[in-house]
Amino acid sequence: MDAPRTSSVPVTGATPAHPEEAILEVLRAGERFLVCSHSRPDGDAVGSVLAMGMLLQQMGKRADLVTADRVPAIYRSLPQADAIRTALRVHGPYDAAILLECDGFGRTRLRGLDEFFIINIDHHTSGRAWANLNWIDREASSVGELVFRLVKAAGATVTPEMATCLYTTVLTDTGGFCYGGTRASTFALARELAEAGANPIRVAQDVYFSVATSKMLLLGAALTNLHREGRLAWLWVTHQDMVRTCAAEEDCEGIVNYALSIAGIEAAAFLRELPERRVRLSLRSKGKVNVAAIAEQLGGGGHENAAGCTLEGPLSRALEEILAHLRPSVAGLAVEPG
Ligand SMILES: [Mn+2]
């Protein structure tokens, strides 16, 4: 479970008519900013935090970039990736903290954020106007796309380094231009970023062709636990599997997609047994099942096609719990042979 959310920041509950301008006003007025994203940062979190840091630098501001967990290996070659510090508590003379794709403080796993004026930029279905200043656009391909719009609104230059970070956010958050939400404008954005200096081949090689051996071994373990029931597929790894394959948490990233990729499957689940017997759950859908709604019922969140939450163990109990939620969601869908 994520840490309990603090409510000491006054909630405006409002998204301004021109969020870019409202955010830029705060940025122009201040000197020093904190930029954070969610724990277990993914490509969108890492790329958008880095690009936001670069924007603030261009504006002549100081920016500290912090996440609770370290940058996954496949994103460590991104420009200035070393600038992201790992911490569990933040403090400092910040004029504001910019939180990228977090639907509350809990998502960051960082303590001390409630001291600051919070700017919340998000594109998740579960995104809410919970902070002092909110910009939530559920149509955006990635939170990086919103940072890109902010860069444009600021009249700043999209440098090749910034373009590389932002291209990574779009590529990874759309699953390589495969997931729902990929539209013509997504390709227009990708084109603009490639023209600004992002190298699509280099980014794809770093992200998709730099897999750790431990991840492949873990995938093997997960696939031996692959099950199918009609339109549902699920697979899991035990804590023992994690230990045996020397897998890191980030090696679990994307394993759920192997279950989803099966013909005829509409929704898929990947369960990972945590050392303290709780279970981390990843849900994916091809579009007919809203897995964000299911994850939210279980205390998590995400997108309609990609969501997650943490459940109480043991693994068998967590599996029964998620199947009890998933089965009705596909009950109305005809079963096709697969
Ligand atoms: Mn995202």
Residues whose N, C-alpha, C, O or C-beta is under 5 A from the ligand:
A	BS01	MN	D44 E101 S142 V143 D173
